[in-house]
Amino acid sequence: MELETPLSKEDVLKLKIGDIVYVSGVIYTAGDLAHRKILAEKDKLPFDLDGAVIYHCGPIVRKNERGRGFEIVSA
């Protein structure tokens, strides 16, 4: 299935578990803190989330080989 943002309610209601979906258009990425802020301040955001796609980007981080820093393994 191919979808383009902004999504309509009808588009979303057609989705089923296991569907392969290709999304084009604007996609926002956000982590835990950003999601909390969006929920708390949704009326004050500088952009419209109606029909938007938000990708939860919770990176997996590990210490690098030298043990002096960290590297992002996956997002």
Secondary structure as UniProt FT lines:
FT   STRAND          2..4
FT   HELIX           9..14
FT   TURN            17..18
FT   STRAND          22..24
FT   STRAND          27..30
FT   HELIX           32..40
FT   HELIX           42..44
FT   TURN            50..51
FT   STRAND          53..56
FT   STRAND          60..63
FT   TURN            65..66
FT   STRAND          70..74
//
